[in-house]
Amino acid sequence: MNRPNLSTWLKLFWMFLKINLLSPSGPASLGLLYDEAAGKLMSEELFVEAVGLSNVLPGSEALKLAMFVGHAAAGIPGVLAALLGAILPPTVMMLILAAILQYFQHEEWLNRFVGGMSPAVAALLVTVSWELFRTGANKKIRRRTLLIAALAAVAFWFDLPAPLVLLGAGVMGVILFQ
């Protein structure tokens, strides 16, 4: 590729800004990023490596891909330009939402709005959990999954810290799913 310069950094910034404005979810933005980066800023093989690596490492896939693509295209300044483009849209959106919520925080309708959303969020979590459970490979695995879920629910009932419950569930998974 060409030697990195200001135009490359601006291109990285604009690319990630545009992708994060048009597609706020990770998987949906992957196609846009492929169209923008593969073959232009980096080889297709390197792009596939970047996607694979971003799925293995913990953290936000979008930010890991921004760092990888930025570094491949323009080194450390490219990383900074890509990260700025990737971080700016959600940060601005969250600041705007926080300002709106701060302004309306004492309004009764906002409390009712959040109160109405809470059961919907809980239902969404239950639905996703049920689908994961239902699509389990066989009855033996489902019973073990149900056992881990029940013990986790009991642990939460006794106000155990979430990281401790998750760690315990992971250890049980290692033991039960040998």
QUIHU-V383044 format. One record per backbone hydrogen bond with DSSP energy under -1.0 kcal/mol. NH is the residue of the N-H (numbers start at 1). CO is the residue of the C=O. E is the energy in kcal/mol with one decimal. If there is no record, write none. Layout:
nh:NH co:CO e:E
nh:NH co:CO e:E
This chain:
nh:9 co:5 e:-2.2
nh:10 co:6 e:-2.7
nh:11 co:7 e:-2.1
nh:12 co:8 e:-2.5
nh:13 co:9 e:-2.6
nh:14 co:10 e:-2.9
nh:15 co:11 e:-2.6
nh:16 co:12 e:-2.4
nh:17 co:13 e:-2.3
nh:18 co:14 e:-2.8
nh:19 co:15 e:-2.5
nh:20 co:16 e:-2.2
nh:21 co:17 e:-1.5
nh:22 co:18 e:-2.5
nh:23 co:19 e:-2.2
nh:29 co:25 e:-1.5
nh:33 co:29 e:-2.6
nh:34 co:30 e:-2.5
nh:35 co:31 e:-2.2
nh:36 co:32 e:-1.9
nh:37 co:33 e:-2.9
nh:38 co:34 e:-1.4
nh:39 co:42 e:-3.5
nh:40 co:37 e:-1.7
nh:41 co:37 e:-2.5
nh:42 co:37 e:-1.7
nh:47 co:43 e:-2.1
nh:48 co:44 e:-2.5
nh:49 co:45 e:-2.1
nh:50 co:46 e:-2.4
nh:51 co:47 e:-2.4
nh:52 co:48 e:-2.5
nh:53 co:49 e:-2.9
nh:54 co:50 e:-2.5
nh:55 co:51 e:-1.4
nh:56 co:52 e:-1.0
nh:57 co:53 e:-2.1
nh:64 co:60 e:-2.1
nh:65 co:61 e:-2.8
nh:66 co:62 e:-2.1
nh:67 co:63 e:-2.4
nh:68 co:64 e:-2.5
nh:69 co:65 e:-3.1
nh:70 co:66 e:-2.6
nh:71 co:67 e:-2.5
nh:72 co:68 e:-2.5
nh:73 co:69 e:-2.2
nh:74 co:70 e:-2.6
nh:75 co:71 e:-2.0
nh:78 co:74 e:-1.1
nh:79 co:75 e:-1.9
nh:80 co:76 e:-2.2
nh:81 co:77 e:-2.2
nh:82 co:78 e:-2.7
nh:83 co:79 e:-2.8
nh:84 co:80 e:-2.2
nh:85 co:81 e:-2.1
nh:86 co:82 e:-2.1
nh:87 co:83 e:-2.8
nh:88 co:84 e:-2.2
nh:91 co:87 e:-2.0
nh:92 co:88 e:-2.7
nh:93 co:89 e:-2.5
nh:94 co:90 e:-2.4
nh:95 co:91 e:-2.4
nh:96 co:92 e:-2.5
nh:97 co:93 e:-2.5
nh:98 co:94 e:-2.8
nh:99 co:95 e:-2.3
nh:100 co:96 e:-2.4
nh:101 co:97 e:-2.8
nh:102 co:98 e:-2.6
nh:103 co:99 e:-2.3
nh:104 co:100 e:-2.1
nh:107 co:104 e:-2.1
nh:111 co:107 e:-1.2
nh:112 co:108 e:-2.1
nh:113 co:109 e:-2.3
nh:114 co:110 e:-2.7
nh:115 co:111 e:-2.3
nh:116 co:112 e:-2.1
nh:117 co:113 e:-1.9
nh:118 co:114 e:-2.1
nh:121 co:117 e:-2.5
nh:122 co:118 e:-2.3
nh:123 co:119 e:-2.6
nh:124 co:120 e:-2.3
nh:125 co:121 e:-2.3
nh:126 co:122 e:-2.4
nh:127 co:123 e:-2.7
nh:128 co:124 e:-2.4
nh:129 co:125 e:-2.4
nh:130 co:126 e:-2.8
nh:131 co:127 e:-2.3
nh:132 co:128 e:-2.3
nh:133 co:129 e:-2.5
nh:134 co:130 e:-3.5
nh:135 co:131 e:-1.9
nh:136 co:133 e:-1.6
nh:142 co:138 e:-2.3
nh:143 co:139 e:-2.6
nh:144 co:140 e:-1.8
nh:145 co:141 e:-2.6
nh:146 co:142 e:-2.8
nh:147 co:143 e:-2.2
nh:148 co:144 e:-2.3
nh:149 co:145 e:-2.5
nh:150 co:146 e:-2.6
nh:151 co:147 e:-2.5
nh:152 co:148 e:-2.4
nh:153 co:149 e:-2.4
nh:154 co:150 e:-2.2
nh:155 co:151 e:-2.3
nh:156 co:152 e:-2.5
nh:157 co:153 e:-2.1
nh:158 co:154 e:-1.6
nh:159 co:156 e:-1.9
nh:160 co:155 e:-2.2
nh:165 co:161 e:-2.1
nh:166 co:162 e:-2.8
nh:167 co:163 e:-2.3
nh:168 co:164 e:-2.5
nh:169 co:165 e:-2.6
nh:170 co:166 e:-2.3
nh:171 co:167 e:-2.4
nh:172 co:168 e:-2.5
nh:173 co:169 e:-2.2
nh:174 co:170 e:-2.1
nh:175 co:171 e:-2.1
nh:176 co:172 e:-3.5
nh:177 co:173 e:-2.3
